[in-house]
Amino acid sequence: MKYTQLTKEQLEELHEEFALFLAAQSIDVKEWDTIKKDKPELADKELNAFSDFVWEKVLDKASYIDHFSKDTLNLFKCNADDLQRIVVKVKKEGINLLDEKDFNWFIDHSKDSSIEYLKGKKNYSKEKNVEIFELIQQGGVVSDGTLFEAIHKIIG
């Protein structure tokens, strides 16, 4: 398996897509129930294949990843050949970027001297989707890129 198996909740949300996935392999509901009961290793294999399929579709569409921590923002733009990164480090005492009020302070005071900006880019060292998946596993979330692009304009 390339990624991780979808959770029970994720699979429940995608039950129609999973049914189509099984149907494409000529597996109907009755047969699926039999496989789950009598061949759990085969059922697991099917779930893994479906999970990888779903992850690939999600990761193919992911253009931006945001990762927030108390005093740092890591913002990524996922290009075809490279990954651009902006790091925002807030060194002001008492600011917690995970708190909405403090995050709004940062937005309103983006030129404050207590804020440090770094930017860079690197070529993917692995397959693009694998690297994006690793960022998500580390706490990043797929975003629309609004924050990345806004900060990119600020720092040039």
N, C-alpha and C positions, 0 to 999 in steps of 0.2 A: 504494500500500500504506500502510495506516495505522500499522502497527507494524513489527516486523522479521520476516524469514522465519525459521521455526524451523530449528534446526541439523539436520544429518544425524542426529545421535544422538536428538534430540527427535522427529524424524519417524519414526525406527525404533521408538521407544517407542510412538508413536501410529499404527502402520501399520494396525491394524484400523479405527480411526476414520477414517483417510485413505481406506481402501478404501470405507467407507460413504459418505464425502463424495463420492467419485468416482461411486459407484453411484447416488447421488441425482441425478447429472447424466448418468446412463445411459452412464458410461464404465467398461468392464470392464478387466480386467488386460491383455488383448491390445491393446486400443485404447490404454491408458495407455502400454504399452511402445512402441507406434508413435508416439504423441505425443512421448514423451521423445526418440526417435531422430530423427524427421522435423520436429518443430515445437517445438524447445526453448523458444522464446519463449512458446508456449501452455502448455507444462509449467510454466514459471516463473510464469506468471499463475495457474495452478491452485494451485501451491504457496503463492503469496502470498495468495490468497483463503482457503485452508485455514489458513494461519498467522494471518491476521487473525481468522478464526472462532475458533480455539483461544484466542488472546490475549483476545478479548472475553469468552469463557466464564471464563477465569481471573481477569480483572480485575473482572468482575461480582461474583465471590465474594470478592474481596480486601477485607477490612475493616480490616486493620492492616498496616503496613509498618514494619520495624525496619531502621535503618542504624547499624552500629557502626564506630567508628574508634578509634584508640589512646586518646584521652582524651575522646571525646564519643559520646553516644548520641542519635540522632534517632529519635523514635518517633512514628508517625503513626496516627491513627484516621481512616478514610475514611468519613465520613458521606455521606448522600445529597446534601446541598447544600454541605457545607464539609469542610475538612480540619483536624483538631485536631493540634497538634504539641507534644510535650514534648521539650525539649533538656536533657540531663544532661551537665554539663561537670565532669570530675574534674581538680582542680588539684594533686593530690598527686604529688610527685616519685616517679618510678619505677613508677607505676601504668599498666598497659597493659590496657585493657578487652578487647582481643582475646585476652588470655591468660586461661585459665579460672581460675587461682588469683587473679589480680588482679580479675577480674570477680566472683568469690565474695567478695573483700574488699569490693568496692563493695556487694554485696547485704547483707553483714553490718554494714556501716558507713554505711548510707544517710543517716544524719543527721550525718555528719562535716562539719565546717566547710569542708573542702576541696572539697566537692561543691556545685555551683551548679545550680539547677533553674530552667528558664524554660518557660512554656507560652503558647500562643496558638492562634488559629484564623483561618482565612481562607476566603472563598468561592473556589470553583474559578474560575480565570481562563480555563480551557479546558474542554473536555469532561472529565468526571470520570475516565473510564478512561484518557484521554491523560495526564493529570497523574499518575495512579498508575503508569502505564507509565514515565514519565520518572523517577519515584523509583526504580523497579526498575533502569532503565538506569544510574542513578547509584550503584548498589550496594546498594540496599534489597532486603530480602527479605520476602515475604509471611509473616506470622506469625499466631498465634492470639490475639494481643493480651494475653497474660498479663502481660508486662513493662509494657506501656503502662498497663494497669488497675492493677497493683500500685503503680507510681510515681504514678499519678494519685491514688490513695488517700493516699499519703505526703504529697503537696504540696497536696492539697485542691482 
